[in-house]
Amino acid sequence: MKNLVLRPLAVADASAFSTMLSAQPPEYIQYFRPFDFDVETLVKLLEAAQDDVYMGFFVGSEQVGFFMLRGWDSGYAIPAYGVTISQSFAGIGLATLSLDASKTICRLRGVERLMLKVHPDNLTAKRLYEKAGFVQTGEDTRNANLVYHYDFK
Ligand SMILES: CC(C)(COP(=O)(O)OP(=O)(O)OC[C@H]1O[C@@H](n2cnc3c(N)ncnc32)[C@H](O)[C@@H]1OP(=O)(O)O)[C@@H](O)C(=O)NCCC(=O)NCCS
């Protein structure tokens, strides 16, 4: 029987993490490029994470997605959210779950706002974020991404 595990990513997960990201069709993952997907980059990323959060979704031993909340390690008070779900596990609520988990982590940490950036043509992601209560607050002129915030009350 298939089961789902959500847990923090460790350095030892870098290879599976790289495999998952690199396996996505270019068109599917075209709007997600916050870092390179090679193992060395991901080892460095996971090694460096202190307060920043990198969580992986697993089905059996296969990593099927991840989300991150980062910015704390760089001194920002408002964390930035990012997500990728493997295309073969899309549409079953994993990204929605990651947003709920992110909000709970932020509430635990007393965060007032959560930020994300999304390409205007990434309609699936835009819909997902708006449904989760994120509101567009600006635009990143460097890459034409839309900036969204979620305010904790
Ligand atoms: C955007 C993304 C994270 C959504 O992940 P997901 O796990 O499939 O999302 P969920 O299953 O939680 O579904 C969220 C909503 O999107 C809808 N959805 C999911 N895939 C869809 C698709 N291909 N086309 C249209 N709608 C879709 C779902 O039906 C759901 O809508 P509903 O709540 O009204 O039913 C995923 O497509 C992805 O990883 N894309 C590539 C990386 C990326 O673009 N990341 C975001 C960068 S800002």
The ligand as a Tripos MOL2 file, in Angstrom:
@<TRIPOS>MOLECULE
LIG
   48    50     1     0     0
SMALL
NO_CHARGES

@<TRIPOS>ATOM
      1 C1          2.4280   24.1690   -9.1760 C.3       1 LIG1
      2 C2          2.5890   22.8110   -8.4860 C.3       1 LIG1
      3 C3          3.5050   22.9850   -7.2880 C.3       1 LIG1
      4 C4          1.2140   22.3050   -8.0370 C.3       1 LIG1
      5 O1          1.4320   21.1010   -7.2900 O.3       1 LIG1
      6 P1          0.2730   20.0050   -7.0590 P.3       1 LIG1
      7 O2          0.7130   19.1220   -5.9590 O.co2     1 LIG1
      8 O3         -0.0850   19.3930   -8.3500 O.co2     1 LIG1
      9 O4         -0.9460   20.9090   -6.5640 O.3       1 LIG1
     10 P2         -2.2370   20.3470   -5.7970 P.3       1 LIG1
     11 O5         -2.4450   18.9130   -6.1090 O.co2     1 LIG1
     12 O6         -2.1320   20.7590   -4.3740 O.co2     1 LIG1
     13 O7         -3.3650   21.1400   -6.5630 O.3       1 LIG1
     14 C5         -3.5590   22.5060   -6.4080 C.3       1 LIG1
     15 C6         -4.6030   22.9420   -7.4150 C.3       1 LIG1
     16 O8         -4.0050   22.9550   -8.7270 O.3       1 LIG1
     17 C7         -4.7950   22.1520   -9.6010 C.3       1 LIG1
     18 N1         -3.8880   21.5460  -10.5440 N.ar      1 LIG1
     19 C8         -2.8630   20.7060  -10.2590 C.ar      1 LIG1
     20 N2         -2.2360   20.3740  -11.4100 N.ar      1 LIG1
     21 C9         -2.9000   21.0220  -12.3960 C.ar      1 LIG1
     22 C10        -2.7470   21.0990  -13.7980 C.ar      1 LIG1
     23 N3         -1.7620   20.4510  -14.4390 N.pl3     1 LIG1
     24 N4         -3.5880   21.8850  -14.5150 N.ar      1 LIG1
     25 C11        -4.5700   22.5630  -13.9020 C.ar      1 LIG1
     26 N5         -4.7730   22.5360  -12.5680 N.ar      1 LIG1
     27 C12        -3.9550   21.7740  -11.8450 C.ar      1 LIG1
     28 C13        -5.4930   21.1600   -8.7190 C.3       1 LIG1
     29 O9         -6.6570   20.6760   -9.3350 O.3       1 LIG1
     30 C14        -5.7950   21.9930   -7.5030 C.3       1 LIG1
     31 O10        -6.9190   22.8080   -7.7280 O.3       1 LIG1
     32 P3         -8.1830   22.6440   -6.7560 P.3       1 LIG1
     33 O11        -7.6550   22.9250   -5.3760 O.co2     1 LIG1
     34 O12        -9.1110   23.6880   -7.2750 O.co2     1 LIG1
     35 O13        -8.6290   21.2530   -6.9350 O.co2     1 LIG1
     36 C15         3.1750   21.7620   -9.4670 C.3       1 LIG1
     37 O14         2.4660   21.8460  -10.6840 O.3       1 LIG1
     38 C16         4.6620   21.9200   -9.7520 C.2       1 LIG1
     39 O15         5.4990   21.4360   -9.0030 O.2       1 LIG1
     40 N6          5.0170   22.6150  -10.8580 N.am      1 LIG1
     41 C17         6.4200   22.7330  -11.2800 C.3       1 LIG1
     42 C18         7.2340   23.6130  -10.3680 C.3       1 LIG1
     43 C19         6.5670   24.9590  -10.1420 C.2       1 LIG1
     44 O16         6.1020   25.6190  -11.0690 O.2       1 LIG1
     45 N7          6.5770   25.3810   -8.8770 N.am      1 LIG1
     46 C20         6.0100   26.6570   -8.4850 C.3       1 LIG1
     47 C21         6.9730   27.7490   -8.7820 C.3       1 LIG1
     48 S1          6.3390   29.3090   -8.2390 S.3       1 LIG1
@<TRIPOS>BOND
     1     1     2 1
     2     2     3 1
     3     2     4 1
     4     2    36 1
     5     4     5 1
     6     5     6 1
     7     6     7 2
     8     6     8 1
     9     6     9 1
    10     9    10 1
    11    10    11 2
    12    10    12 1
    13    10    13 1
    14    13    14 1
    15    14    15 1
    16    15    16 1
    17    15    30 1
    18    16    17 1
    19    17    18 1
    20    17    28 1
    21    18    19 ar
    22    18    27 ar
    23    19    20 ar
    24    20    21 ar
    25    21    22 ar
    26    21    27 ar
    27    22    23 1
    28    22    24 ar
    29    24    25 ar
    30    25    26 ar
    31    26    27 ar
    32    28    29 1
    33    28    30 1
    34    30    31 1
    35    31    32 1
    36    32    33 2
    37    32    34 1
    38    32    35 1
    39    36    37 1
    40    36    38 1
    41    38    39 2
    42    38    40 1
    43    40    41 1
    44    41    42 1
    45    42    43 1
    46    43    44 2
    47    43    45 1
    48    45    46 1
    49    46    47 1
    50    47    48 1
@<TRIPOS>SUBSTRUCTURE
     1 LIG1         1 GROUP 0 **** ****
